[in-house]
Amino acid sequence: MKTLKVIGLIGLVFLAGFAGGVVATRMVVRQMAYAAAHPVGSSAGKVEANLDRRLRLTDDQRKQIHEILKTSREKLRDVREEFQPQFNSVVLDARTNISALLKPEQQRRFDQFLADNLQFLPIRELPQPRKNPPGTGNMNAQPARKQKSNPDAQ
């Protein structure tokens, strides 16, 4: 009788594991199918998908919001292209001035701090250039970047 109970218990554990595996596999497959049906390649796509899911948008609303966000991204790109070099110059000046106040050991720790905390005084790249819309000039030309200031040259 004990042997039968042990075999029965092992069978139940096996069945529970099998059922759990089936459920987990179904969840993963559903998630992968949803991701394939709703591709989200960028943070902008994630925002749109999140809005769609939370607000339960109609197809018309989804299309209009997509166009609004697309236009906004283009405008923001233009602003970044214009002001990013100035922003980077200010950040670089702040880093240089802080570093100039520090002793050599503190400078090494400050450099490590900057490497560990990328959001603190970040120097960002210019946004990727847009492809030329038909009938426009060379929109891929990058604005001239300012040279990094060298405190030793002064």
TAZI-V565503 format. One record per helix or strand. SS is the DSSP state (A for helix, B for strand). FROM is the first residue (numbers start at 0). LEN is the number of residues. Records with the same first field share a line. If there is no record, write none. Layout:
SS: FROM-LEN  FROM-LEN
This chain:
A: 1-36  42-13  58-43  103-13  150-3
